[in-house]
Amino acid sequence: MNQPNVVVCATCGRLRANKPETRCGCQPPNEELSAEARIPSRLCAICGLTIVGAVGRWTRLLCVPCMRDAQALNQAAGRLVVPIGVHSLMNGVSMTADIDDDATIQRFAANLRTMNIGIAELQERGAAGVLQRCHDLGVVPVEGVVPISSYLEACTQAGITRELAMANFVATLEDPP
């Protein structure tokens, strides 16, 4: 997906629109910005090669192929290893409203905390990976940003594939299934 007005911030590794007034992960949000100045997308937090739409409660963190692989890892582990989205239901963390058992409620709260920590860590890891990849591939930022097309082209020329990125990600998991 080629988006000429999308750039990677050379400070935080997240996407933003190529406009001076836009914000990314290293700047505080500005609610006064127009919708056109905000960019509702991100790079897949695992492969870093695919732009994933990021709007609302059903925001995915991963491209579809990486999401399927992550779901298989989670299923094999019998627990949430890799979050796939920002909503608890997307990650299999839920509880019915009629539960009044304190142990069940505490377990749900602990799972929710673990999920939120996992989401934050995955997002940070993905952004750091994009920055590292830019550095390793010699993609030089101009005025603090890298055009998404330059980044993706450098990845293609270096032979970086989604499958390779997923294999590297799985190899780094502390507790593989």
N, C-alpha and C positions, 0 to 999 in steps of 0.2 A: 504494500500500500504506500504510494508516494504522496506525501503531503508536504509541498514546498514551503509552507508557512510554519512548519513544525521544526523545533530545534531541541537539542539536548542541552540542558544547562551544564556548563563545565564545572560548576561548583557542587551541585547536588546530584547530578546524573538523572534528573527527571525531565519529562517533556514539558514544553511550554510553547505558546504561539510566538512567532518571531516578531514581536512588537515590544517596544521598550516598556510599555505600561503593564505587561503581563507578569504574572507571579508564578513561581515554582516552589518546590519543597524547601528551598533555603531562604525564602522570604515569607513574612507573615501574610496571611490571606487578606485581600482587600475586597470587601463586599461591594464597594462602590464601582468596581470595574464592570464594564458591560459584558454581556455573555460572549461577545466576539473576542474579548480580550482574554478570556479564560479558555483553557483547553481541557475538555473532558475526556482525556485519554492518557494512557501510560504505555510503556513498553512492558511486555510480559516479564514478570518478576523472575522467571527461571531462564528462558532462552535469551531474553533481551533483544529479540529479532523481529517481533511482531507487535504492532500497535494494537492495544486492546481498549475498547471503549470503556469509559469509567464514569457512568452516570447513575446516581441513585443507590438504593439499598442493595440492588442485585449486581453491583459492580464486581466484575471478575478481576482477579489479579494475574491471571494466566491466559495465554492463548488456548484455543480449543485443544490442540494436540498435547500441550503441556498439562492442561487441566485433566485430560483423560489419563495421562501417565501418573499424575499426582493422585487422582482418585484410586488408581490401581495400587499405588504405594500405601495409601490410607487403608484400603480394604485389606491388603496383605498384613498390615500391622495391627488391624483391629482397633485403630484409634486414629485421631487426627495427627498426621505427621506433617503434611503440607497443606496449608489453607488454600482454597481455590478462589475465595471471594471474601467480601467484607461482611456479609450477613451470616449470622450463626446458622441459619437453616441451610445455607449453601455448604457449610462445613459439617453438617450432621450434628450440630450442638443445639439441642432443643429440649423443651420440657412442657408438658401440658399445664394449663393454668389451674387445674383443680388439685394439684399436688399440695399436701400440707405436711409431708414428712420432712423434717429438718435435715436429715442426712441426704435425702435426694436433692433438696434445694441447695445445700452446701456443695454437693458434687457438681450440680449444674453451674453454680457460681464459679467453682474452681475450673471447670472445663471452659467456661466463657473467658475467664482471665487468661488461661493458657492459650486459647484461640487468639485473643487480642494481642498477646505478646508475640505469638507466631506470625500474625499478620504484619505487625510492625517490623519484626526481624526479617521477614521475607521481602518486604518492600525496601528496607535498607540494604539488604544483601543484593537485591536486583539492581538498585541504583548504583551501588558501589561497583558491581560487576560491569555495568555499562561504562562507568568512568575508567575502570582498570583496562577494559577492552580498548577504549579510545586511546589511552596511554600506550598500551602494548602495540597497537596497530599504527601508531604515529599520526592519529587523527588530531590535528591541531585546532583548538578553538579560536574563533575570531570574535573579538568583543565579548568574550565569556560564553559563547554558545557554539555548538556544532550542528550544522544542518543535518536533519535526520537522514537525508539522502546520502550525505558523505559518510555518515556512520555506517549505514546499512551496506553501502557499496564496499567500504573497507572490510566489513565482516564477510561479505560474499567473496571478495578477492582473496581473503585469508583462508577460505574454506571452512568458515565457522557455520555449522548447521544447527538446527534445532535439536537434532538427535545427539550431536556431540555435546551441546550445552546441557541437555538433560542428563546425559551420562556423567558429565563432570559434576553436576548438581547432586546427583544420587551418591556419587563417590564421596562427597563431603558431608553427607548426613552423619550426625553423631551416632544415631541409633537406627541403622537401616532395618527394614522389616525382614 
